[in-house]
Amino acid sequence: MISTQGYMYWQNKARFQFDHDTDSHWIMYIIESGRCEYQFDNFKGIAGANDILLIPPCCDFFRSMVTPMTFHFIRITSKLESNEQQLTGRHHFANQRFIENCTILRKTTFNLSQQAQAIRAHIVQDLFIQNNLEQLQSHHLDLKQAKNRAIAKATIIMQNRLDLTISEIAHLVDLNPAYFSRNFKQVIGESPIIYYTKLKLKKVQEYLITTDDSLSEIADKTGFNDAFYLSRTFSKYLKCSPIHYRKKHII
């Protein structure tokens, strides 16, 4: 179980007060914008937007601003598992989930309640989970990489673009649409349209819970033609309407 303490959110910080320091706990920097040079243990480089830095306990952490930075500082007071410690160093999270986590963190600024601490701990845990999921996905795709590089590329396109047709995705990976659909199902285990629809619906669920966007706005963001088609598809796969899902899951 992750536990945190000593959270701070800095906006457009022009420089670090000290060029290096050492902490007895794990430290996580979650960077929204700006860049800094860093060095600790065997890690050295430049970190920027959508990066995290995870620094081990009792480690000299050298740093200097390259451009003003907006970032979150979190001290992790629990012992990390071995798979979590593998995140030591710099990692990049170029996805909407990272941005949403940063938004949630900002809302806990200067809040010392146990509830706020629990939220911050959850965000840190989620970053570890995201990293583990990426490793699992990479491992799964590597097993079939030689034959199915195009399919692997297609799944990445699908995850990052929700506004394409299956034919457009096939052309982006230089395959005939019919051949692409047949090969995709052999590799992934389901048709590209079903796979793509499920990806879209996962994003719809996120928007329903984390935003006040209307169904039409969510449909535009997730590649559905309109709110009616989104509602019908959502109900088919999740066995409830989007409105009912939002009421049931928002706390």
N, C-alpha and C positions, 0 to 999 in steps of 0.2 A: 504494500500500500504506500503510495507516494504521499509525502507530507512536505509542505513548503512554509517558508517564513522569510520576512525581509524583502517584500515585493516593492518595486518602484518602477514607475513609468516616466520616461524622459522624452520630451518633445524638442526636436531641433537643438539638441545639446551640442555646443560648439567644440567642447574639448573635455577630456577626462580630467578630473581633479588630480589624479595620480597616474603616472605613466605605467605603473605596475602595482599589483597587490597579490596577496595570498589569503585564501579563506579556508577554514577548517571543514567546510561543506562543499558539496557539488554546487556549481553556479551555472545558471543558464541565461544567456543573452538571446532575446528574440527580437530580431531587427526588422522594423517596418520600412525604414528609408535611411539613406545616407550610407557611408562606408567607413570602415576602420581597418587599420593594420593590426594584426594580432600575432602573438607567439606564446606557446606554452607546450611543455613536453616536447614531442616531436612534430607539433603542428605549427604551421606558419603560413601566413597569406593575408588576403584581404577579404573581409566579410561585408555583405551588403544586404539590400532589401530581400526579404523572404528567406534570410538565412537564420540559423540558430547556431550559437556556440555553446558547447557543453564543456565546462572546465572541471577537472577532478579536484578533490580536496587537497590541501597542502601543496598546491602547485603554483609556482610563480607565473602570473598572467601579465604579460607585457602587451600594451595596446596604445594606439594613438589615432586620433580622428583624421580621416582623409577629407571628408565633408561632414557637415553637421548631421547628427543621427537622431532618429526617433526609434526608441527601443524599450523593451521590457527587461528588467533585471529580476531574476527569481533565485532565491537561495533554497536549495532542496535539502531538507534536514533528515530525510530517511535514507536508509542504505539502498542503493540501486542494485537490481538484479543484473546478472552478467549480460543478458541481452540488451538491457537498458544502457549499460556502460559502453556498449558498442557504438553508441551515438556520440561518444567523446570526439571532439573536434568540431568541424564545420559541416553542416548539412543544409541543403536547399530544399524548400517546400514551395514549389510554384503551383499552388492549387487554391481553390476557393475556400476549402476547409481551413487552411492556414489563416487566411484573411478573416474568416468568421471567428476563429479562436482569438485572434488579436483584438477584434471588436469586443468580444466578451471580457477579455482581460482588462481592457481600458475601463470598463464599467465598475471594476473592483478597486480602482485607484483610491488610495488613502482610506480604504475600508479595512478595519482591523477585526471584523467579526469572524467567527468560526465558519460561517456560511461562505464568506468571501475567500477565506483560506482554502476551503473545500473546492470551490470553483477553480482556483488557481492550480490546485493539485490535480484536478481533473484535466485541465488544459495540458499540463506537463505530461500526464499519462497518455493523453491523446496523441501528442507529438511522438512519443515512443511507439505507440501503436501504429501510427501512420508510417513510420520508418520500417517497422517490422513487416507491415503489409506490402510495402514497396519491395522489400527484399524477397518476400514470398512470391510476389508476382513476377519479379525478374527471374527467380529460380525456375518457376513454372514455364515461363516463356523460353528460357535458355535450353530446356530439355528438347524443344522442337525447333530450335533456332535455325538450323541449316535449311530445313525444308520449308519452314513456315515464317520466314522473316517478314513477308508481306502481311501475314495475318497479325503478327505481333505489332507491326507498325499501324495496322488498321485499328487495333484495340486502343492504342495510345491516342490516335486521332479521335476516336469516339469519345474517349474520356475527357478530351480537351475541347471538343467541338460538338455541340448538341443540335446544331442547325443544318446538318447535312442530310442528303438522301443516301441510301445504300449504294446507288449507282455512282454518286459523287465520291463516296469513300473508296469504292472499287477503283475508280479512275485515278485517285490520288496515290494508290499503291500499285498502279500500272497493271491491273488485272481486268479481264472481261467480267462484267457484273454477274453473269450466270456462274462462271467458274469460281469467282470470288465467293459467292454465297454457298456453293457446294463445298469448297475447301474450308471455308470458315466453320461450317457446321461439323466437319470431320475433326478439326483441330480443337475447337472450343466446346463442342458438345451441344450447341443450340444454334439456331439460325441467326444471322447478323441482325435481322429486324427485331427479334426477341431480345437478344443481348443488348442492343442499342436502346430499346424501349425500357428495359430494366434500369440501365444507367440513367436515363432521363428521369424515370420515376423516383430513383434515389435522390436526385437533385430536387425534384418537386417536393419530396417529403422534407428535405432540409429547409426549403423556402417557406413551406407551410408552418414549420415550427419556429424558425428563427427570424421571420419577417412578418410584416403586416401587408405584404403585397397582395393585390387582388388576384383572382384566378387567371384573369386575362394577362396581367403582367407576368405571372409565373409561366404561363403558356408561352409567351414571347421569349422568355429567358431560357426555356428548356426545349425549344424546337418543336413544340406542338402547334398545329395550325390555329387553334382557337381554344377558348375555355371549355366549350362543349365537348370537343374531341378529347381534351385533356381529362375532363371529368369522367367521360365514358371509359377511357383507357385505364385511368386510375382505379375506378370501381371494379373493372374486370380483373385486374391483377391483385389488388389489395382488399377486395371484397367490402369496401366501404367508400363513401364519397369523400372528396378532398375536404369539404367543409366539416364533415363528421370527424375525419382524421385530425384536423387542426384543433377542433374543440376537445377531442379526447386526449391529445398529447401535449398541448400547451399547459404548463403549470404556472 
